[in-house]
């Protein structure tokens, strides 16, 4: 869509440039012709080169009649005599019109008395003159066509590169899915076989059953997240917006995550206005965004970390801030943070993250027309509620949606 809008602006700008160039070229052409061909024709037919003395409209009409008359006269001189009579009648009428427009004597047959050579010469002069006048428009049309073709070819090349990049990322995502599923599947299969063969002592069976449940839950979580990610990309998926109080929704999500935050040995700070802030949004999907961001903060920070959930508003937007005072994210990794399965190898084994939560959050936020981004020190200082934290995920809701 961005490429199409850019193309529209480019073509409009080029079109305006071509119009200005055509106007300049036409001014030069008419300046030259008015002192050569037009002057000669005026002197030949009118005996004067002053357009003002005969009138611009009359002179223009005379030129058209002269062109048609000379062409018909040329045809009459070339075709067989048995069919020349109808053309002579037409030519006579053209001659009468011409003499009337030129104020020539009625019995003067100027066009009719011209020789074939003179007719050919006059016809060529008039045709070449018209061609010269139209030449800038023909050149402009060809040039504009090349511009359109070149820009569309560029967009096609960009789309092809994007498709190749998409295929690369999809293959990488499938590889990561296989990696994340293979380990728990192998573990569950090994435990199941050991239990089946009686290799596990009775006193350790509860431990093994707990491990199987945990690994199964991990696989189920990953598959569900993958299903959500694919569903958001499908053509049939639609948001179901409704009027809701975003303050209440943020409180609900904070309350839902409180026990997990407490179990992880972390502290929770909440700053939400007491009044209502109404927005139009899909309650279920926006709740998923907030829950994913809070879960991400809990999962990727250690014990003792402080997590903050804040909501603020000004004249332009409403901001939801999910903050923590954990370690900063590397700048290079932060650039690709919302892409699926963007994680380091260390976090793959330690944090248990799927790498899909942030990507799902970004998709949902974009579908709402909102914006989500990572803000870290020192930029976070510009947001007073979050200034004491190391980083935050900021969801900005524009004024039109409040």
C-alpha positions in Angstrom: 0.0 0.0 0.0 2.8 2.4 0.8 4.4 1.7 -2.5 1.2 2.4 -4.4 0.7 5.7 -2.5 4.4 6.6 -3.3 3.8 5.8 -6.9 0.7 8.0 -7.1 2.7 10.9 -5.6 5.6 10.3 -8.0 3.3 10.1 -11.1 1.5 13.3 -10.1 4.8 15.1 -9.7 6.1 13.8 -13.0 2.9 14.7 -14.7 3.0 18.3 -13.5 6.6 18.5 -14.6 5.7 17.2 -18.1 2.8 19.6 -18.4 5.2 22.6 -17.6 7.8 21.2 -20.1 5.1 20.8 -22.8 3.8 24.4 -22.2 7.4 25.7 -22.5 8.0 23.7 -25.7 4.7 24.8 -27.2 5.6 28.5 -26.5 8.9 28.0 -28.3 7.4 26.2 -31.2 4.6 28.8 -31.7 7.2 31.6 -31.4 9.3 30.0 -34.2 6.3 29.1 -36.4 4.7 32.5 -36.1 7.8 34.0 -37.7 8.2 31.4 -40.4 5.4 29.1 -41.6 2.5 31.0 -40.2 3.8 34.3 -41.6 4.3 32.7 -45.0 0.8 31.3 -45.0 -0.7 34.6 -43.9 1.1 36.5 -46.7 0.2 33.9 -49.3 -3.5 33.8 -48.5 -4.2 37.1 -46.9 -1.6 39.4 -48.2 -0.8 40.4 -44.7 1.1 38.9 -41.7 -1.0 40.6 -39.1 -3.4 38.3 -37.3 -5.1 41.3 -35.6 -6.1 42.6 -39.0 -8.1 39.5 -40.0 -9.1 38.0 -36.6 -7.6 35.0 -34.8 -10.8 32.9 -35.1 -11.1 33.5 -38.8 -7.5 32.7 -39.4 -7.7 29.5 -37.5 -10.9 28.4 -39.4 -9.2 29.3 -42.7 -6.2 27.1 -41.9 -8.5 24.1 -41.2 -10.4 24.6 -44.4 -7.1 25.1 -46.4 -5.8 21.8 -45.0 -9.0 19.9 -45.9 -9.2 21.6 -49.3 -5.7 20.9 -50.3 -6.0 17.2 -49.2 -9.2 16.8 -51.2 -7.7 18.6 -54.2 -4.6 16.3 -54.0 -6.9 13.3 -54.0 -8.8 14.6 -57.0 -5.6 15.0 -59.0 -4.6 11.4 -58.3 -7.8 9.2 -58.6 -9.4 8.1 -61.9 -11.5 10.6 -63.8 -14.8 8.6 -63.6 -15.1 9.1 -59.8 -13.7 12.6 -59.7 -17.0 14.4 -60.1 -18.2 14.0 -56.4 -14.8 15.2 -55.2 -15.1 18.3 -57.5 -18.4 19.1 -56.0 -16.9 18.8 -52.5 -13.8 20.8 -53.6 -16.0 23.5 -55.0 -17.8 23.8 -51.7 -14.5 24.0 -49.9 -13.3 26.7 -52.3 -16.4 28.8 -51.7 -16.0 28.5 -47.9 -12.3 29.3 -48.3 -12.9 32.4 -50.4 -15.6 33.5 -48.0 -13.4 33.2 -45.0 -10.4 34.8 -46.8 -12.5 37.7 -48.2 -11.3 36.7 -51.7 -13.4 37.4 -54.8 -16.2 34.9 -55.2 -15.0 33.9 -58.7 -11.5 33.3 -57.6 -10.7 29.6 -57.4 -7.5 29.8 -55.5 -7.4 26.1 -54.3 -8.9 24.8 -57.5 -6.3 26.6 -59.7 -3.4 25.2 -57.8 -1.2 22.7 -59.5 -0.7 19.1 -58.1 2.8 20.1 -57.1 1.5 23.1 -55.2 -1.2 21.1 -53.5 1.4 18.5 -52.4 3.7 21.2 -51.1 0.9 23.0 -49.2 -0.4 19.8 -47.8 3.0 18.7 -46.6 3.6 22.1 -45.1 0.3 22.0 -43.2 0.8 18.4 -42.1 4.3 19.0 -40.9 3.2 22.1 -39.1 0.5 20.2 -37.2 3.0 17.4 -36.5 5.5 19.9 -35.0 2.7 21.4 -32.8 1.7 18.0 -31.6 5.3 16.7 -31.2 5.8 17.8 -27.5 2.6 16.0 -26.5 3.7 12.8 -28.3 7.1 13.0 -26.7 5.5 13.7 -23.3 3.1 10.7 -23.6 6.0 8.4 -24.5 8.2 9.7 -21.7 5.3 9.4 -19.2 4.7 5.8 -20.3 8.3 4.9 -19.7 8.1 6.5 -16.2 5.0 4.4 -15.4 6.6 1.2 -16.8 9.8 1.8 -14.9 8.0 2.5 -11.6 5.8 -0.5 -11.9 8.9 -2.7 -12.7 10.5 -1.3 -9.5 7.5 -2.1 -7.4 7.4 -5.6 -8.9 11.0 -6.1 -8.1 10.4 -4.9 -4.5 7.4 -7.2 -4.2 9.5 -10.1 -5.5 12.3 -9.3 -3.0 9.6 -9.1 -0.2 8.2 -12.5 -1.2 11.7 -14.0 -1.1 12.3 -12.5 2.3 8.9 -13.8 3.4 9.8 -17.3 2.2 13.1 -17.1 4.0 11.5 -16.0 7.3 8.8 -18.6 6.9 11.3 -21.4 6.4 13.2 -20.0 9.4 10.0 -20.0 11.5 9.2 -23.6 10.5 12.8 -24.6 11.5 12.3 -22.9 14.9 9.0 -24.6 15.4 10.5 -28.0 14.6 13.4 -27.1 17.1 11.0 -26.0 19.8 8.7 -29.0 19.4 11.4 -31.7 18.9 13.0 -31.3 22.4 9.8 -31.7 24.5 8.4 -34.4 22.1 11.7 -36.4 22.5 11.6 -35.9 26.3 8.0 -37.0 26.6 8.6 -40.0 24.3 11.6 -41.0 26.3 9.8 -40.7 29.7 6.8 -42.6 28.3 9.0 -45.5 27.1 10.8 -45.6 30.4 7.5 -45.8 32.3 6.2 -48.4 30.0 9.3 -50.6 30.4 9.3 -50.1 34.2 12.7 -48.3 34.2 11.5 -45.6 36.5 11.5 -46.3 40.2 8.2 -45.9 42.0 9.4 -42.9 44.1 10.3 -41.0 40.9 7.1 -41.6 38.9 5.3 -38.5 40.2 8.3 -36.4 39.2 8.2 -37.9 35.7 4.5 -37.5 35.4 4.9 -33.8 36.3 7.7 -33.4 33.7 5.5 -35.0 31.1 2.6 -32.6 31.9 4.9 -29.6 31.8 6.4 -30.6 28.5 2.9 -31.3 27.0 1.7 -28.0 28.3 4.7 -26.3 26.6 3.9 -28.0 23.3 0.2 -27.1 23.6 1.1 -23.4 24.3 3.4 -23.3 21.3 0.8 -24.8 19.0 -1.9 -22.5 20.2 0.4 -19.5 19.7 1.2 -20.7 16.2 -2.5 -21.1 15.5 -3.2 -17.6 16.7 -0.3 -16.2 14.6 -1.5 -17.9 11.4 -5.2 -17.0 12.1 -4.3 -13.3 12.3 -2.8 -13.5 8.8 -5.8 -15.3 7.3 -8.3 -13.4 5.1 -11.3 -14.5 7.1 -10.1 -13.0 10.4 -11.9 -9.8 11.6 -11.8 -7.7 14.6 -15.0 -7.1 16.6 -14.6 -3.6 18.0 -16.8 -2.3 20.8 -16.9 0.7 23.0 -14.9 -0.1 26.2 -13.2 1.6 29.1 -9.4 1.0 28.5 -8.7 1.9 32.2 -10.9 -1.0 33.3 -9.3 -3.4 30.8 -5.8 -2.5 31.9 -6.8 -3.1 35.6 -8.3 -6.5 34.6 -5.1 -7.6 32.8 -2.9 -6.4 35.7 -5.1 -8.3 38.2 -5.0 -11.5 36.1 -1.2 -11.4 36.0 -0.7 -10.5 39.6 -0.3 -14.0 41.0 2.2 -14.9 38.3 4.2 -11.8 39.0 4.1 -12.5 42.8 5.1 -16.2 42.2 8.1 -15.1 40.2 9.3 -13.0 43.1 8.7 -9.7 41.4 7.0 -6.4 42.4 4.1 -4.8 40.5 3.3 -1.1 40.3 0.1 0.1 38.7 -0.8 3.6 37.6 -4.2 3.9 36.0 -6.5 7.0 36.1 -9.7 6.6 38.2 -12.0 7.9 35.5 -13.1 6.3 32.2 -11.3 6.5 28.9 -13.6 5.1 26.2 -12.1 3.6 23.0 -13.4 1.4 20.2 -11.5 -1.9 20.2 -11.8 -5.6 20.2 -11.8 -6.5 23.9 -10.5 -10.0 23.5 -7.7 -9.2 21.1 -6.5 -6.1 23.0 -6.5 -8.1 26.2 -4.3 -10.7 24.4 -1.9 -7.9 23.6 -1.6 -6.7 27.2 -1.4 -10.2 28.6 1.4 -11.1 26.1 3.4 -8.0 27.0 3.0 -8.6 30.8 3.9 -12.3 30.4 6.9 -11.3 28.3 8.1 -9.0 31.1 7.7 -11.7 33.7 9.3 -14.4 31.6 12.4 -12.5 30.5 13.3 -10.9 33.8 14.7 -12.4 37.0 13.5 -12.5 40.6 13.4 -9.1 42.3 12.5 -7.3 39.1 10.0 -4.5 39.3 7.2 -4.4 36.7 5.1 -1.3 36.1 1.7 -1.1 34.3 0.7 2.5 33.5 -1.9 4.3 31.5 -1.7 8.0 30.6 -3.5 10.3 28.2 -2.9 13.7 26.6 -4.5 15.8 23.8 -3.2 13.5 21.0 -3.3 9.9 22.3 -3.7 7.4 25.1 -0.5 5.5 26.1 -0.4 2.1 27.7 3.1 1.3 29.2 4.3 -2.1 30.3 7.6 -1.4 32.0 10.4 -3.3 33.8 13.8 -2.5 35.3 15.5 -5.6 33.8 18.4 -5.7 31.4 18.3 -3.6 28.2 17.7 -5.3 24.9 20.6 -5.2 22.4 19.9 -2.6 19.7 20.4 -5.0 16.8 18.0 -7.5 18.3 15.5 -4.7 19.2 15.2 -3.9 15.5 13.7 -7.3 14.8 12.0 -7.8 18.1 8.5 -8.0 16.6 9.4 -10.6 14.0 8.3 -14.2 14.8 10.8 -16.4 16.6 13.4 -13.6 17.2 15.3 -14.8 20.2 18.8 -15.6 21.3 19.9 -19.2 21.8 20.3 -18.6 25.5 16.7 -17.6 25.9 15.5 -20.5 23.9 16.5 -22.9 26.5 16.1 -20.7 29.6 13.1 -18.4 29.4 10.7 -20.8 27.7 9.4 -18.0 25.4 7.9 -19.0 22.1 9.1 -16.0 20.2 5.6 -15.5 18.9 4.0 -13.4 21.6 5.4 -10.0 20.5 4.7 -10.7 16.9 1.1 -11.6 17.7 0.8 -8.4 19.8 2.2 -6.3 17.0 -0.2 -7.7 14.4 -3.2 -7.1 16.7 -2.1 -3.5 17.5 -1.6 -2.8 13.8 -5.0 -4.1 12.9 -6.5 -1.7 15.3 -4.6 1.2 13.8 -2.5 1.6 17.0 1.3 1.7 17.4 3.5 -0.5 19.5 7.2 0.0 20.1 10.1 -0.7 22.5 11.4 2.3 24.5 14.6 2.0 26.5 16.9 4.2 28.4 17.7 7.0 27.9 14.6 7.7 25.7 12.3 6.3 28.4 13.0 9.4 30.5 10.7 11.3 28.2 7.7 9.4 29.7 7.3 10.5 33.3 5.4 7.4 34.6 8.0 5.1 33.2 11.1 7.2 33.8 12.4 5.1 36.7 12.4 1.9 34.6 15.0 0.5 32.2 12.6 -0.3 29.3 9.0 -0.5 28.3 6.6 -1.6 25.6 4.5 1.4 24.6 1.1 1.0 23.0 -0.2 4.3 21.6 -3.9 4.7 20.9 -4.6 7.8 18.7 -7.1 10.5 19.6 -9.6 9.4 17.0 -10.1 6.0 18.7 -10.8 7.5 22.2 
